[in-house]
Amino acid sequence: MVLALALSGCTLLHGGDDRVPKPARTSSATGPDADPTADPTVQAASLNPPTMRPGTLLTETDLTSPSGRTTIHVRVVVGDHGTFTTELSGYRSTEAQAMTLEFRRTVPSPGDGFDVEYGQVQWQAGAQPPASSPLDGVGARPDFLRSVVLVPTLVTDADGDIADQHDWTGHVLAVAPLTWHVPSPYPDLQVTIGAARPGAYGIVSALGTRTHDYLVAHGDDQITVAKRFGITVPELRWMNPDMQVAPNGWLTEGDHLNLDPTGR
């Protein structure tokens, strides 16, 4: 994929830097009386990429601890209505320990601690994990997740005290990188860096591994931000599966959005 940049005033794909009417906003729009249907185009827009066929296998791996004493087979398949399901089988462990399986955006090492998790599945000591569990909170494409891990679960008693804690409890016991079989819905996606405007006043800069990062400003909305960069709302959401959007389409001030299709 190619990230194409253009100076303000240029146009590339989906309307680019066209003039946008100033959105009607009042000081009460962010208060308790805010009207979530103030912008009907938000509800009318197709917000996500096309769904995939139910039953499609997206990734599959064996998750095994370095000692080999704990192992489990993990699959992720497409469910109904754009959902995803984690399928678990072949769990075996010599450790009498409650376990947590979770997906992460990074690939940690055994012994690492807490990180942002997705699709968490838990089961008690001596029990088998559920055969399937929803993989929620991953948007329309879960392939931004880089690994699946096993973490011995911190268990508390009735008084809230930690019970039967081992040195490895709460730390990564096993990790497996993920290889996804998910075709990009936008293989030719290009981004134009357009001029700031009402509803898209944020700042564009490089941040970490992202060649172009967008810092959301107060009052930015997803439709106007997408239009500023010459893309559609589904393309913006695909590049940012964690993007927080209010019911009326407004974005969260201070959030960072990825504008690099290769840096998703």
ROFIMAR-66976 format. One record per residue: residue in three letters; x, y, z of N, C-alpha, C in turn. Coordinates in steps of 0.001 Angstrom, whole numbers, padded with zeros to 6 digits, always signed. Layout:
N
ALAXYZXYZXYZ ...
END
This chain:
264
MET+000835-001194+000000+000000+000000+000000+000872+001247+000000 VAL+000401+002336-000596+001186+003548-000737+000502+004651+000043 LEU+001244+005393+000825+000706+006539+001532+001047+007776+000725 ALA+000063+008356+000087+000279+009514-000764-000041+010770+000017 LEU+000852+011751-000010+000654+012997+000701+000510+014113-000314 ALA-000342+015074+000008-000533+016210-000878-000619+017475-000036 LEU-000252+018618-000631-000337+019873+000084-001782+020286+000228 SER-002050+021129+001210-003404+021623+001426-003925+022250+000142 GLY-005204+021975-000137-005805+022512-001339-005831+021523-002459 CYS-005084+020401-002355-005091+019383-003387-006158+018355-003083 THR-006483+017544-004081-007535+016558-003926-007046+015210-004397 LEU-007379+014171-003634-007015+012809-004011-008004+011864-003369 LEU-008833+011242-004172-009793+010242-003708-010887+010839-002835 HIS-012091+010443-003017-013232+010667-002135-013436+012132-001762 GLY-013078+013073-002572-013428+014444-002297-012309+015291-001749 GLY-011282+014698-001126-010103+015429-000692-010392+016644+000141 ASP-009876+017817-000302-009907+019028+000503-010995+019989+000035 ASP-012190+019454-000285-013285+020314-000693-013718+021184+000470 ARG-014360+022303+000139-014884+023175+001174-016029+022471+001892 VAL-016022+022547+003201-017053+021894+004008-017864+022953+004724 PRO-019201+022912+004683-020000+023866+005433-019684+023780+006917 LYS-019663+024922+007573-019353+024933+008996-020431+024208+009771 PRO-020058+023181+010554-021066+022447+011311-021759+023344+012325 ALA-023044+023087+012546-023806+023838+013530-023539+023239+014900 ARG-022827+023985+015756-022506+023496+017082-022810+024584+018102 THR-023246+024180+019280-023500+025119+020361-022745+024653+021593 SER-022672+025540+022592-021920+025185+023793-022543+024033+024540 SER-023830+023746+024336-024485+022656+025047-024299+021313+024381 ALA-023609+021282+023232-023526+020039+022467-022778+018949+023204 THR-021887+019326+024122-021148+018315+024861-021704+018087+026254 GLY-022758+018765+026609-023353+018649+027926-024394+017563+027994 PRO-025116+017491+029113-026098+016424+029307-027278+016519+028378 ASP-027514+017738+027797-028646+017906+026893-028270+017719+025435 ALA-027056+017191+025181-026604+017007+023801-027561+016088+023050 ASP-027812+016435+021785-028717+015652+020949-027901+014687+020111 PRO-027964+013360+020381-027125+012405+019656-027542+012223+018214 THR-028693+012772+017823-029140+012649+016434-029022+013976+015703 ALA-028194+014894+016223-028093+016219+015617-027579+016162+014194 ASP-026744+015195+013904-026192+015053+012562-026711+013749+011965 PRO-027796+013786+011182-028394+012541+010673-027487+011784+009733 THR-026458+012445+009142-025565+011733+008234-024727+010704+008963 VAL-024555+010886+010286-023796+009905+011054-024525+008571+011064 GLN-025841+008619+011301-026610+007395+011317-026750+006801+009921 ALA-026746+007643+008895-026941+007157+007532-025679+006548+006949 ALA-024512+006930+007494-023253+006465+006920-023048+004980+007187 SER-022422+004294+006234-021974+002916+006454-020642+003006+007178 LEU-020626+002637+008477-019495+002986+009322-018349+001997+009277 ASN-018558+000808+008778-017529-000209+008827-017301-000841+007459 PRO-016145-001485+007261-015905-002207+006014-016904-003355+005864 PRO-017005-003905+004663-017930-005037+004464-017583-006202+005378 THR-018622-006914+005849-018393-008073+006698-017894-009249+005869 MET-017295-010236+006553-016784-011433+005898-017740-012594+006118 ARG-017581-013648+005333-018497-014776+005378-018394-015491+006727 PRO-019538-015744+007396-019512-016483+008669-018841-017842+008504 GLY-018047-018216+009510-017328-019479+009478-015929-019387+008906 THR-015568-018227+008314-014229-018065+007745-013171-018108+008846 LEU-012156-018948+008650-011044-019036+009603-010075-017892+009345 LEU-009816-017076+010371-008964-015908+010215-007549-016123+010733 THR-007404-016873+011809-006074-017188+012336-006172-018430+013216 GLU-005037-019138+013347-005003-020373+014119-003582-020587+014617 THR-003447-020969+015887-002110-021162+016440-002180-022047+017682 ASP-001026-022607+018035-000865-023316+019305-000138-022395+020270 LEU-000669-022286+021455-000105-021427+022487+000494-022326+023565 THR+001829-022291+023710+002529-023225+024594+003521-022473+025465 SER+003560-022805+026742+004505-022176+027658+005920-022655+027349 PRO+006961-021882+027718+008353-022297+027442+008693-023665+028018 SER+008105-024040+029154+008386-025342+029756+007666-026480+029056 GLY+006638-026136+028259+005837-027156+027591+004766-027772+028471 ARG+004635-027279+029712+003679-027891+030637+002260-027345+030485 THR+002118-026260+029729+000795-025686+029490+000654-025385+028006 THR-000442-025839+027412-000652-025614+025984-002142-025539+025677 ILE-002485-024817+024619-003870-024706+024180-003882-024339+022695 HIS-004878-024806+021974-005032-024503+020551-006070-023394+020403 VAL-005748-022384+019598-006577-021192+019472-006918-020947+018003 ARG-008186-020700+017752-008665-020315+016421-009570-019084+016553 VAL-009553-018237+015530-010503-017129+015452-011261-017263+014140 VAL-012589-017285+014233-013434-017437+013049-014447-016301+013006 VAL-014980-016066+011820-016015-015049+011631-017350-015605+012113 GLY-018058-014832+012941-019392-015201+013385-020454-014548+012526 ASP-021661-014516+013028-022770-013886+012305-022760-012376+012520 HIS-023273-011661+011529-023508-010219+011631-022241-009436+011970 GLY-021119-009827+011374-019881-009075+011546-019179-009297+012868 THR-019534-010353+013591-018877-010657+014862-017746-011656+014652 PHE-016956-011877+015716-015845-012821+015665-015888-013710+016909 THR-015403-014932+016754-015458-015914+017822-014083-016531+018021 THR-013672-016649+019287-012461-017382+019647-012842-018815+019970 GLU-012197-019775+019316-012450-021195+019566-011221-021800+020248 LEU-011439-022498+021365-010348-023052+022155-010504-024562+022273 SER-009370-025266+022173-009400-026725+022279-008034-027221+022736 GLY-007994-028490+023171-006730-029141+023513-005989-028547+024683 TYR-006729-027933+025626-006045-027326+026772-005469-028407+027689 ARG-004209-028216+028040-003526-029141+028943-002546-028342+029796 SER-002580-028585+031110-001660-027879+032001-001404-028715+033249 THR-000155-028740+033671+000187-029414+034930+000092-028452+036103 GLU-000229-027166+035809-000340-026162+036859-001806-026042+037287 ALA-002093-026244+038564-003447-026066+039091-003682-024576+039325 GLN-003966-023871+038235-004008-022414+038281-005133-021909+037386 ALA-005931-020965+037905-006907-020289+037049-006157-019550+035944 MET-006738-019526+034745-006050-018962+033586-006893-017898+032893 THR-006177-016978+032250-006786-015962+031397-006109-016000+030041 LEU-006899-016114+028983-006389-016006+027626-006851-014661+027083 GLU-005943-013940+026429-006288-012635+025883-005438-012318+024658 PHE-005953-011403+023840-005250-010942+022645-004655-009566+022922 ARG-003504-009295+022288-002831-008017+022490-002360-007423+021169 ARG-002113-006123+021192-001616-005423+020005-000115-005555+019854 THR+000548-006016+020882+002002-006207+020861+002308-007691+021024 VAL+003589-008045+020871+004034-009422+021111+004932-009382+022346 PRO+004396-009690+023541+005200-009640+024757+006109-010857+024877 SER+006912-010865+025909+007754-012016+026238+007201-012689+027489 PRO+007445-013988+027653+007032-014649+028895+007587-013904+030106 GLY+006739-013706+031095+007131-012970+032291+006708-011523+032284 ASP+006322-010992+031095+005857-009607+031030+004532-009466+031775 GLY+004222-008236+032175+003029-007979+032958+001855-007486+032133 PHE+001042-006646+032762-000219-006181+032186+000001-005346+030931 ASP-000960-005464+030006-001032-004609+028830-002497-004529+028432 VAL-002815-003635+027516-004192-003538+027031-004580-004864+026391 GLU-005742-005399+026783-006149-006726+026315-007465-006649+025550 TYR-007662-007654+024697-008892-007804+023918-009361-009255+024012 GLY-010684-009441+023977-011242-010788+023890-010855-011697+025021 GLN-010835-011188+026220-010364-011959+027365-011295-013149+027659 VAL-010692-014325+027911-011417-015541+028281-010780-016089+029558 GLN-011602-016419+030556-011072-016907+031826-011732-018228+032214 TRP-010980-019059+032954-011528-020290+033511-010808-020634+034808 GLN-011477-021431+035618-010991-021728+036953-009912-022814+036948 ALA-009185-022894+038043-008151-023926+038199-008787-025310+038118 GLY-008159-026203+037379-008650-027555+037223-009782-027711+036235 ALA-010282-026608+035658-011386-026655+034698-010858-026521+033279 GLN-011719-026848+032328-011410-026640+030925-011957-025274+030473 PRO-011304-024627+029525-011817-023344+029027-013088-023559+028216 PRO-013884-022525+028020-015050-022656+027135-014600-022973+025718 ALA-015415-023755+025014-015056-024126+023645-015053-022919+022715 SER-015889-021934+023012-015926-020732+022179-016285-019537+023045 SER-015860-018365+022593-016113-017134+023333-016096-015970+022358 PRO-016952-014966+022552-016944-013812+021639-015619-013053+021708 LEU-015144-012628+020549-013987-011735+020477-014538-010343+020205 ASP-014814-009619+021283-015487-008327+021177-014484-007175+021174 GLY-014979-006006+020792-014189-004790+020882-013073-004669+019874 VAL-013184-005378+018737-012107-005360+017744-012542-004734+016423 GLY-013699-004090+016407-014150-003449+015177-014511-004451+014101 ALA-014348-004025+012852-014743-004855+011721-013634-005755+011216 ARG-012422-005579+011700-011294-006417+011293-010383-006607+012506 PRO-010163-007857+012981-009340-008066+014174-007858-008213+013894 ASP-007417-008040+012648-006038-008366+012304-005025-007321+012767 PHE-005460-006303+013516-004497-005396+014145-003902-006021+015405 LEU-004504-007111+015888-003985-007804+017063-002770-008627+016668 ARG-001702-008546+017455-000428-009155+017072-000136-010469+017790 SER-000803-010722+018905-000471-011941+019652-001658-012393+020488 VAL-001571-013663+020930-002488-014217+021920-001630-014742+023060 VAL-002060-014514+024305-001240-014873+025461-002069-015602+026505 LEU-001378-016381+027335-001959-016987+028534-001354-016307+029750 VAL-002218-015921+030687-001771-015265+031910-002439-015957+033095 PRO-001689-016536+034029-002295-017070+035250-003080-015980+035971 THR-004324-016281+036316-005246-015273+036828-005023-014994+038314 LEU-005071-013710+038671-005077-013329+040078-006449-013664+040659 VAL-006483-014496+041678-007733-014920+042301-007829-014303+043686 THR-008991-013709+044005-009200-013108+045317-010228-013888+046116 ASP-010116-013809+047434-011088-014480+048296-012248-013540+048604 ALA-013121-013960+049518-014320-013185+049828-013995-011816+050423 ASP-012815-011689+051027-012409-010409+051622-011652-009523+050635 GLY-011490-010002+049407-010771-009223+048402-009285-009402+048428 ASP-008803-010312+049268-007362-010573+049333-006962-011570+048246 ILE-005747-011422+047737-005261-012332+046709-004993-013696+047335 ALA-005548-014736+046713-005418-016092+047238-004497-016924+046346 ASP-003651-017721+046961-002812-018685+046232-001998-018029+045128 GLN-001356-016921+045435-000563-016227+044427+000807-016898+044267 HIS+001176-017144+043011+002506-017656+042678+003327-016529+042049 ASP+004598-016771+041899+005473-015756+041313+005034-015379+039900 TRP+004465-016333+039177+004106-016076+037786+002685-015543+037624 THR+001911-015485+038715+000527-015013+038628+000476-013563+038139 GLY-000399-013324+037162-000537-011988+036599+000503-011636+035560 HIS+001397-012588+035226+002421-012371+034206+002220-013346+033050 VAL+002721-012965+031900+002554-013787+030701+003238-015136+030904 LEU+002454-016192+030761+002990-017554+030870+003374-018103+029497 ALA+002561-017785+028486+002805-018269+027121+002342-017209+026140 VAL+003031-017114+025016+002681-016124+023989+002883-016727+022614 ALA+001993-016391+021691+002120-016832+020302+001786-015669+019376 PRO+002707-015293+018473+002363-014291+017456+001253-014820+016556 LEU+000490-013902+015991-000639-014284+015147-000353-013967+013686 THR-000706-014904+012815-000682-014687+011371-002128-014694+010894 TRP-002581-013568+010373-003981-013429+009982-004160-013685+008487 HIS-005271-014292+008163-005648-014517+006767-006864-013634+006466 VAL-006612-012334+006515-007671-011346+006345-007264-010395+005234 PRO-007897-010458+004071-007537-009523+003003-007909-008096+003381 SER-007059-007160+003009-007368-005759+003278-008603-005341+002486 PRO-009569-004686+003140-010725-004208+002387-010399-002999+001520 TYR-009240-002378+001761-008856-001168+001031-007402-001277+000573 PRO-007094-002163-000359-005693-002369-000758-005063-001159-001431 ASP-005878-000267-001987-005343+000906-002682-005573+002191-001899 LEU-005792+002089-000614-006103+003263+000198-004957+004270+000181 GLN-005302+005513-000104-004353+006623-000070-004951+007742+000766 VAL-004093+008518+001390-004521+009580+002294-003974+010906+001806 THR-004822+011916+001777-004426+013279+001442-004422+014116+002712 ILE-003353+014864+002951-003299+015744+004119-003934+017069+003742 GLY-005210+017238+004111-005944+018450+003774-005840+019511+004848 ALA-006425+020668+004572-006364+021800+005490-007322+021616+006655 ALA-006960+022202+007801-007842+022198+008957-009129+022941+008628 ARG-010206+022550+009307-011523+023115+009040-012420+022868+010255 PRO-013550+023577+010348-014477+023288+011448-014887+021820+011426 GLY-014717+021166+012553-015012+019737+012647-013810+018866+012413 ALA-012673+019463+012026-011431+018710+011817-010246+019666+012004 TYR-010127+020194+013199-009103+021195+013505-007828+020577+014071 GLY-007760+019244+014178-006635+018605+014837-005308+018786+014124 ILE-004235+018384+014819-002867+018553+014335-002341+017229+013802 VAL-001639+017274+012660-001020+016102+012053+000474+016133+012318 SER+001022+015019+012777+002458+014927+013026+002876+013468+012988 ALA+004179+013215+013059+004681+011845+013198+004677+011485+014679 LEU+004354+010211+014974+004332+009763+016356+004720+008303+016405 GLY+005833+007989+017056+006276+006607+017164+006517+006001+015796 THR+005879+004867+015549+006041+004185+014268+005080+004714+013209 ARG+004180+005607+013599+003233+006164+012635+003873+007317+011877 THR+003814+007265+010562+004346+008370+009774+003443+009593+009868 HIS+002140+009353+010079+001208+010462+010216+000163+010128+011277 ASP+000153+010960+012310-000748+010800+013452-001607+012058+013543 TYR-002883+011874+013893-003808+013002+014001-004242+013157+015451 LEU-004009+014331+016034-004430+014635+017391-005797+015300+017334 VAL-006806+014618+017865-008190+015081+017776-008375+016367+018583 ALA-008998+017366+017966-009290+018641+018609-010725+018651+019127 HIS-011036+019607+019973-012385+019749+020497-013370+020010+019353 GLY-014453+019258+019324-015474+019463+018308-015243+018720+017013 ASP-014172+017936+016915-013947+017147+015694-014999+016046+015576 ASP-015440+015781+014362-016363+014673+014121-015796+013772+013036 GLN-016210+012494+013064-015588+011490+012205-015817+011755+010722 ILE-016956+012306+010350-017236+012535+008930-016335+013634+008383 THR-016227+014751+009110-015410+015866+008639-013924+015525+008670 VAL-013484+014793+009696-012078+014368+009756-011760+013467+008567 ALA-012630+012517+008273-012399+011643+007121-012329+012461+005837 LYS-013221+013410+005669-013231+014219+004457-011982+015085+004339 ARG-011489+015560+005463-010255+016369+005434-009102+015587+004831 PHE-009071+014274+005072-007959+013458+004599-008308+012630+003365 GLY-009403+012993+002702-009720+012381+001421-010102+010917+001499 ILE-010659+010494+002638-011043+009100+002813-012485+009029+003305 THR-013035+007829+003358-014379+007639+003869-014337+007309+005360 VAL-015490+007397+006003-015570+007020+007416-015180+005558+007628 PRO-015656+004602+006801-015202+003216+006991-013686+003063+006889 GLU-013044+003797+005982-011584+003714+005863-010897+004273+007106 LEU-011429+005384+007632-010876+005959+008861-011025+004990+010023 ARG-012181+004347+010128-012420+003410+011226-011573+002139+011064 TRP-011336+001729+009830-010481+000553+009614-009057+000824+010066 MET-008557+002026+009791-007206+002368+010224-007124+002572+011732 ASN-008287+002777+012388-008322+003076+013814-009397+002241+014504 PRO-009145+000947+014691-010177+000082+015279-010534+000444+016716 ASP-009683+001213+017411-009980+001628+018786-010584+003033+018850 MET-010914+003621+017727-011396+005000+017709-012680+005140+018530 GLN-012673+006101+019451-013836+006356+020301-014734+007390+019625 VAL-016005+007004+019395-016948+007874+018698-018216+008006+019534 ALA-018635+009245+019779-019873+009497+020505-021065+009151+019618 PRO-022256+008982+020203-023440+008650+019390-023729+009656+018285 ASN-023323+010919+018480-023558+011916+017433-022397+012038+016450 GLY-021393+011136+016550-020291+011141+015594-019094+011952+016015 TRP-019162+012615+017157-018017+013400+017618-016924+012473+018126 LEU-015674+012900+017933-014507+012164+018415-014078+012710+019773 THR-013234+011953+020469-012798+012335+021815-011561+013221+021732 GLU-011696+014436+022236-010588+015385+022217-009360+014789+022889 GLY-008195+014925+022245-006947+014416+022791-006586+013019+022328 ASP-007519+012309+021684-007202+010989+021141-006259+011124+019945 HIS-005495+010065+019685-004599+010023+018535-005163+009043+017513 LEU-005231+009484+016247-005716+008633+015168-004589+008355+014190 ASN-004549+007125+013715-003565+006717+012723-004035+007130+011324 LEU-003134+007736+010553-003441+008104+009170-002552+007365+008178 ASP-001835+006362+008632-000942+005583+007781-001534+004195+007572 PRO-002004+003862+006361-002602+002545+006127-001661+001388+006442 THR-000360+001607+006355+000592+000531+006646+000922+000439+008128 GLY+000479+001408+008931+000805+001422+010343-000360+001048+011230 ARG-001327+000375+010666-002533+000029+011419-002213-000876+012610 
END
